[in-house]
Amino acid sequence: MPRVVAYMDDLFFQMKLAETAKHLGVEVKVASTADSLLQLIDPPPELVIVDLNARSQPLAAMQQVRNAQPRLRVIAFLSHVQTGLAEEAKAAGFDEILPRSKFSMNLPEILASIVAKNV
């Protein structure tokens, strides 16, 4: 079963991710601290999803992720008005940075692409 790790503390998005993943047959684990995130990415999941508005310093956590798993695919989402944060995230090594609305709309396709790679 494909596996995704999420770094977020927003319960609404955790539930949205969990329900979508369940429907597609994707296992989801959620981390709320950098330490728990590092534990969950060993062995590497197919994808890490990061809420850039998480309270637990997602940019610093990303540096630790890149040190531990440099090739891991990591997607982030944030408010569309946070252009400065998006630039910081790009510099920190996120593979893709999406506005929250686009992430929500494309979540089924994002997870389905993981499933397709594991068939």
FENMO-V513766 format. One record per pair of residues at least 4 apart in sequence whose ideal C-beta (glycine too) atoms are under 8 Angstrom apart, sorted by sequence separation. I is the first residue (numbers start at 0). GAP is how many residues later the second one is. D is the distance in Angstrom with one decimal. If there is no record, write none. Layout:
i/gap/d
I/GAP/D
I/GAP/D
This chain:
i/gap/d
9/4/6.6
10/4/6.3
11/4/6.4
12/4/6.0
13/4/6.1
14/4/6.2
15/4/6.3
16/4/5.9
17/4/6.2
18/4/6.5
19/4/6.5
20/4/8.0
21/4/7.7
31/4/6.4
32/4/6.8
33/4/6.4
34/4/6.7
35/4/6.3
36/4/6.5
37/4/7.2
40/4/6.3
49/4/7.2
53/4/4.9
56/4/6.1
57/4/6.3
58/4/7.2
59/4/7.1
60/4/6.3
61/4/6.3
62/4/6.5
63/4/6.3
64/4/6.0
65/4/5.5
77/4/4.8
81/4/6.0
82/4/6.6
83/4/6.6
84/4/6.2
85/4/6.5
86/4/6.5
87/4/6.2
89/4/6.4
97/4/4.7
98/4/6.9
99/4/6.3
100/4/6.3
101/4/5.9
102/4/6.3
105/4/5.5
106/4/6.3
107/4/5.9
108/4/6.4
109/4/7.4
110/4/6.7
111/4/6.3
112/4/6.7
113/4/6.7
114/4/6.8
7/5/5.6
20/5/4.0
30/5/4.1
39/5/7.3
55/5/7.0
88/5/4.7
97/5/4.3
7/6/6.1
20/6/7.1
30/6/3.8
51/6/5.3
65/6/7.9
5/7/8.0
20/7/4.4
40/7/6.5
50/7/6.8
51/7/7.6
64/7/6.4
77/7/5.7
89/7/6.1
102/7/7.8
5/8/6.9
30/8/7.7
49/8/5.0
77/8/6.3
88/8/5.0
97/8/7.2
7/9/7.9
30/9/5.2
64/9/6.5
17/10/5.5
5/11/5.7
16/11/5.8
28/11/4.9
36/11/7.7
49/11/7.5
77/11/7.3
85/11/5.1
49/12/6.8
61/12/6.8
3/13/7.6
16/13/7.9
75/13/5.2
13/16/5.6
28/16/7.6
3/17/6.3
47/17/6.6
57/18/7.2
75/18/4.6
73/19/7.4
74/19/7.1
77/19/6.9
79/19/3.8
73/20/5.3
74/20/6.3
75/20/7.2
76/20/7.4
77/20/8.0
78/20/7.1
79/20/7.1
73/21/5.4
74/21/4.6
75/21/4.9
76/21/4.9
77/21/7.0
78/21/5.8
79/21/6.8
3/22/5.7
5/22/6.2
7/22/6.6
31/22/7.6
33/22/6.9
72/22/5.4
73/22/7.9
74/22/7.7
75/22/7.2
76/22/7.0
77/22/6.4
1/23/7.4
2/23/7.2
3/23/7.1
4/23/7.7
5/23/7.3
6/23/7.7
8/23/5.2
32/23/5.6
33/23/7.1
74/23/6.7
76/23/5.1
0/24/6.2
1/24/5.0
2/24/4.6
3/24/5.1
4/24/5.1
5/24/4.9
6/24/5.1
7/24/7.5
31/24/6.0
36/24/5.5
40/24/6.3
47/24/6.0
49/24/6.3
51/24/5.0
0/25/7.0
1/25/6.9
2/25/7.7
3/25/7.6
4/25/7.6
5/25/7.1
6/25/7.6
43/25/5.2
47/25/7.1
48/25/7.8
49/25/7.2
50/25/7.5
51/25/6.7
52/25/5.9
76/25/7.8
0/26/5.0
2/26/7.0
4/26/6.3
33/26/6.6
37/26/5.9
41/26/7.2
46/26/5.2
47/26/4.5
48/26/5.4
49/26/4.4
50/26/6.2
51/26/4.0
52/26/6.9
65/26/7.8
76/26/3.7
33/27/4.0
36/27/7.5
37/27/7.2
40/27/6.4
41/27/7.7
43/27/7.9
44/27/7.6
45/27/7.2
46/27/7.5
47/27/7.4
48/27/7.6
49/27/7.6
50/27/7.6
61/27/7.5
65/27/4.8
36/28/6.6
40/28/5.3
43/28/5.4
46/28/6.6
48/28/7.4
74/28/7.5
52/29/7.9
58/29/6.0
62/29/6.5
6/30/5.1
33/30/5.5
37/30/5.8
51/30/7.2
58/30/6.6
61/30/4.7
62/30/7.7
40/31/6.4
61/31/6.0
4/32/6.8
16/32/6.9
61/32/6.5
51/33/5.7
58/33/5.0
51/34/7.9
4/35/4.5
74/35/6.8
4/36/5.8
51/37/5.7
12/38/6.3
4/40/4.7
3/41/5.6
6/41/6.7
7/41/7.3
9/41/5.8
2/42/4.2
3/42/6.4
4/42/7.6
5/42/7.4
6/42/7.2
7/42/7.2
8/42/7.2
1/43/8.0
2/43/6.1
3/43/4.8
4/43/4.9
5/43/4.6
6/43/4.5
7/43/3.7
9/43/7.4
1/44/4.9
3/44/7.3
4/44/7.5
5/44/7.5
6/44/6.8
9/44/7.5
49/44/7.0
3/45/6.3
5/45/7.7
8/45/5.1
51/45/7.6
7/46/5.3
8/46/5.7
6/47/6.2
8/47/6.7
6/49/7.8
6/51/6.0
6/54/6.1
46/63/7.5
46/67/5.7
45/68/4.5
45/71/6.9
45/72/7.0
23/84/7.0
22/85/7.9
25/85/5.1
19/87/5.2
23/87/5.0
15/88/6.9
19/88/5.7
23/88/5.9
25/88/6.2
25/89/6.3
16/90/6.9
20/90/5.8
24/90/6.3
15/91/7.0
19/91/5.9
23/91/5.6
3/107/6.9
3/110/6.8
1/112/4.6
1/113/5.6
1/115/7.6
1/116/4.7
